[in-house]
Structure formats: C-alpha cells, structure tokens
Amino acid sequence: MLRQGSIVSAMTLLSRVLGFVRDVVLAGFIGATGLADAFFVAFRIPNFFRRLFAEGAFSQAFVPVLMRYRDQGGDELRRFVAVMGGNLTVALFLLVLFGVLFAPAVTALFAPGFRDDPRFDVAADLLRITFPYIGFISLVAFSAAILNAHQRYAAAAFTPVLLNVVMIGSVLISTQYLGGTIEALAWGVFIAGVVQWLFLLPSLRSVHLLVVPTPSLAHPGARQVGKLLVPAVLAASVGQINALIDSVLASMIETGSVSWLYYADRLLELPIGLVAVALGTVLLPNLSRLDARGQRDAFARLVDWGLGLGVLLALPAAIALYVLAVPLLATLFLHGEMREYDIRMTALALQAFSVGLVPMVLAKVLAPAFFAQQDTRTPFRIAMVAVGTNIAVNLLVFRWFGHVGLAFGTTLSAFVNAGLLWHMLVRRGIWEPAHVFRRLSGRALIAASVMASMLVFLSPGDARWLEVDIPTRVLWISAVCGGGLAVYVLILRLAGIRPRDLVHPAA
C-alpha cells in the first residue's frame, strides 16, 4: 500500500511542480486580467472534466466492476473492456460535438457574468478549441482505471506531466513566434489531450487490453457501470463541482475574481493531489479486493490507516497554506502581469480554502469505502447535500464578500461532505476510529500546533515579502518551509511516531 501510494505521489509531485512552473509562466503571460479570466473559463470547463474523470471519480464506478471481471480473466475481461470503451467513445463524440457547436451557449452557462462583456466572445472562441480535450482526457481516465486495477500506477499518474509540458511549450511558442496570441494556449490544451491518450496505449497493450471498441448497451457489466456511474462521479467530485460553481459566480463580480480563485486553487491542489488523490487511487482497488473476499476487519483497518495517514500529511499542509499564503503566492506569481493587489486577493481566497483542506482529504479516503461495496447512492446523496450547502452559502455571501465568500462556501461544503461520510460509516458499523487513526491524528495535531508557531516566528511580515526581489523570496520561503517541516518531523519523532507507523500492516 505504501509503495503504491508513493508511486502515485511521486508522479503527482512531478506533475504539480511542473504545474507550478506552468502557472508561473501563465501569471507572467496573462496575469489576472480580463483576458486571463476568459482563458481560465475556457480552461476550467474541460479541466473540470479532467479532474472529474482523471483523478479517480470515473474509477469509483468502473473499478469495482472491472475487478470482478479481472478475476474471471480471459475473453470476458477483454469483452467488457471493449464494450466500455465503445460506449464511452460514442458518448464522448456526441458531447464534444455539442460543446464545439454550441460553445457560446456553454460559455453563457458557465460564465453568465461575461454577457455584454468583451471577455465573452474571447472565452467562447477559446472554448471551441479546448472543448475536445474532454474527449481525450476521458479516454485517458478509462485507460488509467484499467492500469490501476492491474497495479500499474506510474504511467497513468505521469500523464498530467504531459499536459503541463505542452502548455508551457505553447506559451513559449506564442511569445517567441506568434506575437503573444492567447489562442496558442487553447491549442496547447487540445494537443495535450491527444498526447496523453497516445502515451497510455503501449501500457494498455502490455496488459493485453488494447482492444477494438465495441459499443453495446446490453452487456451486463456495462449496464452495472452505467447504474453506478452518475451517482459515483457526482459523489466523488464535490470539490470539482464546487470549484466550477465558484467560477460561475466569480464571473459576476470584480474582474480578476476568476483568476484569483484559479491561482489559489492551484496551491490547494498540491496537497490534495499528493495525499488525497494518491490515497484514494490505491485504496479503491484494495478495498474492493477485501470486500469481495468478505474480509470486514481488514477492510476497516485499511480505512483507519488511510484516514490517519491523511490527517498526518494534510494538517501541516493546511496550516502552511494559511500562514504562508502571501509568501507562497508572491514567490510563485508576483512578476510580469501580476500585481501586489492580485497577490493579496488571491491570498485571502487561499486562506479560506486551506481551512477546508483536511476534510477535503478525508472525504477522498472515506468515499472509496462506500464505492468498494458498490454503494454509490449514499455518497451521492451526501454529495448533493454538500454541493447544496456550497450553493446556498455562495448565494448568501458572494455579493458582500466577493471571491473570498465563494472560497468559504467551498470550505464549509467540505466539512459537510466529510462529516456526513464519517457519520454514515460509523453508523453502519463499517468503520469506527481505531488505534492507528487516533495515534496518527493525535500526534499530528500536537506537531502541527508547534509548527504553526514556528512558521509565524520565522516568516517576515507580508509587506516585506512583496517588497523584496524574487531570489530573496525564494531563499526566504525555502528557509521558512524547511524550518517548519523540520519542526513538524522532530515533534512527531519526540511523540513516538516512526516510519514503520506509516506502513499499513498486512491484511
């Protein structure tokens, strides 16, 4: 379990680092201007589906059924994969065709505040180019789910790296050869989808599942996935749905709000990707295996281990994002078209997001416990309550608190989602807090409290971070983060936590 999670985290870390490089390049290229708002809307819509599918939501419905066919092996498994691939290809073709033909209507739906604004036409034109990315990245997600079920995690986890490399290249080409046109960014998104899909085909061949798509609605396995798919995807994607809702409402307020939320979300996504997505990716097939064998005690122990490790890794990240919001954002993005005002506005959103980081991570661990048992209805109903909470809070406060109110609504929604998932697992007797969770989370709380004090002590005031040059910021942030990490690890050691405590005992 630890090895599998480490593979996913390592690839995710590489992707996130390159993602920061990409966003540093974007910040210098378009900043937080109206043009940036238009691009981020055109990117947010297909990127929403990337996160919806590529980061595990599609797998929640597909993997448990796939694992059962994998046990049968042979022709039944290949037939199931061929049917699912065919059905998915047909559905995606129709979806992409609709999006390209009706790009202005889709833009109006997801960015209603852009109406009667120059940003609207730009966003709609860019969306026509970026929308096909949905089709390619969904096929990538389908391929990744198959590979993960065969414990081939590295190739699938590496694919987001390709997106970042291609987008960085598109910016460089645009500035060097195309006069800085933003359309090059949109074409970069499109090309990245094709590259990611082609990259996984040899890996599919290696597990003998590169088969010809064969659409069929009559196949029992496909019908089972279809029954689970919609509630599973919605239940596993509360964060992505909330981010999209935030973007819709942000289009109605101050220019730059869409961009501020985007940049804040990018920093939030680093610990979510390294911890939550990695844990969720490896937990689902292993929990599905234990459930199929009827090993209830081992199932509960695995959930307990995942939750404890999630708190241990997410809590210090949440505190660092809150305390160091301005320093981190200034170090990464304060250059080119980005202004000090943009950094301060983005920092407020990041602080509001960071409060909800721990429940966001816990939800990614709790939900697979239901999906592994092919129960998609419970997390779906809980997800609808969480999304409804976000919408209600956003509508109540965004006119007064702007983009910060939108970020706060997302955080409150995360607490509702994780709290209800926790309650239902305990209520049904599937899991209750046990020794590993209590030990890891308790020690993490103590160590994180000491670390927070140390970060406040080590870091200069926010004004100083905005005044100094980039090399000085890099030096300072390295020292502050390094010192905070050292203190956190030291306190954990003094509290009795050792590396062996992070390894899940054999089921």
Residue, then its C-alpha position, 0 to 999 in steps of 0.5 A: m500500500l505504501r509503495q503504491g501510494s508513493i508511486v502515485s505521489a511521486m508522479t503527482l509531485l512531478s506533475r504539480v511542480l511542473g504545474f507550478v512552473r506552468d502557472v508561473v509562466l501563465a501569471g507572467f503571460i496573462g496575469a489576472t486580467g480580463l483576458a486571463d479570466a476568459f482563458f481560465v473559463a475556457f480552461r476550467i470547463p474541460n479541466f473540470f472534466r479532467r479532474l472529474f474523470a482523471e483523478g479517480a471519480f470515473s474509477q469509483a464506478f468502473v473499478p469495482v466492476l472491472m475487478r470482478y471481471r479481472d478475476q474471471g480473466g480471459d475473453e470476458l475481461r477483454r469483452f467488457v473492456a471493449v464494450m466500455g470503451g465503445n460506449l464511452t467513445v460514442a458518448l464522448f463524440l456526441l458531447v464534444l460535438f455539442g460543446v464545439l457547436f454550441a460553445p457560446a451557449v456553454t460559455a453563457l452557462f458557465a460564465p453568465g457574468f461575461r454577457d455584454d462583456p468583451r471577455f465573452d466572445v474571447a472565452a467562447d472562441l477559446l472554448r471551441i478549441t479546448f472543448p475536445y480535450i474532454g474527449f481525450i482526457s476521458l479516454v485517458a481516465f478509462s485507460a488509467a482505471i484499467l492500469n490501476a486495477h492491474q497495479r500499474y500506477a506510474a504511467a497513468a499518474f505521469t500523464p498530467v506531466l504531459l499536459n503541463v509540458v505542452m502548455i508551457g511549450s505553447v506559451l513559449i511558442s506564442t511569445q517567441y513566434l506568434g506575437g503573444t496570441i492567447e489562442a496558442l494556449a487553447w491549442g496547447v490544451f487540445i494537443a495535450g489531450v491527444v498526447q496523453w491518450l497516445f502515451l497510455l496505449p503501449s501500457l494498455r497493450s502490455v496488459h493485453l487490453l488494447v482492444v477494438p471498441t465495441p459499443s453495446l448497451a446490453h452487456p451486463g457489466a456495462r449496464q452495472v457501470g452505467k447504474l453506478l456511474v452518475p451517482a459515483v462521479l457526482a459523489a466523488s467530485v464535490g470539490q470539482i463541482n464546487a470549484l466550477i460553481d465558484s467560477v460561475l459566480a466569480s464571473m459576476i463580480e470584480t474582474g480578476s475574481v476568476s483568476w484569483l480563485y484559479y491561482a489559489d486553487r492551484l496551491l490547494e491542489l498540491p496537497i490534495g493531489l499528493v495525499a488525497v488523490a494518491l490515497g484514494t487511487v490505491l485504496l479503491p482497488n484494495l478495498s474492493r479486493l477485501d470486500a469481495r473476499g468478505q474480509r470486514d476487519a481488514f477492510a476497516r483497518l485499511v480505512d483507519w490507516g488511510l484516514g490517519l495517514g491523511v490527517l498526518l500529511a494534510l494538517p501541516a499542509a493546511i496550516a502552511l497554506y494559511v500562514l504562508a499564503v502571501p509568501l507562497l503566492a508572491t514567490l510563485f506569481l508576483h512578476g510580469e502581469m501580476r500585481e501586489y493587489d492580485i497577490r493579496m486577493t488571491a491570498l485571502a481566497l487561499q486562506a479560506f480554502s486551506v481551512g477546508l483542506v483536511p476534510m477535503v482529504l478525508a472525504k477522498v479516503l472515506a468515499p472509496a469505502f462506500f464505492a468498494q461495496q458498490d454503494t454509490r447512492t449514499p455518497f451521492r446523496i451526501a454529495m448533493v447535500a454538500v454541493g447544496t450547502n456550497i450553493a446556498v452559502n455562495l448565494l448568501v455571501f458572494r455579493w458582500f464578500g466577493h471571491v473570498g465568500l465563494a472560497f468559504g462556501t467551498t470550505l464549509s461544503a467540505f466539512v459537510n461532505a466529510g462529516l456526513l461520510w464519517h457519520m454514515l460509516v460509523r453508523r453502519g458499523i463499517w468503520e469506527p476510529a481505531h488505534v492507528f487513526r487516533r495515534l496518527s491524528g493525535r500526534a499530528l495535531i500536537a506537531a502541527s500546533v508547534m509548527a504553526s508557531m514556528l512558521v509565524f516566528l520565522s516568516p517576515g511580515d507580508a509587506r516585506w515579502l512583496e517588497v523584496d526581489i524574487p531570489t530573496r523570496v525564494l531563499w526566504i520561503s525555502a528557509v521558512c518551509g524547511g524550518g517548519l517541516a523540520v519542526y513538524v518531523l522532530i515533534l512527531r519523532l519526540a511523540g513516538i511516531r516512526p516510519r514503520d507507523l506509516v506502513h499499513p500492516a498486512a491484511 
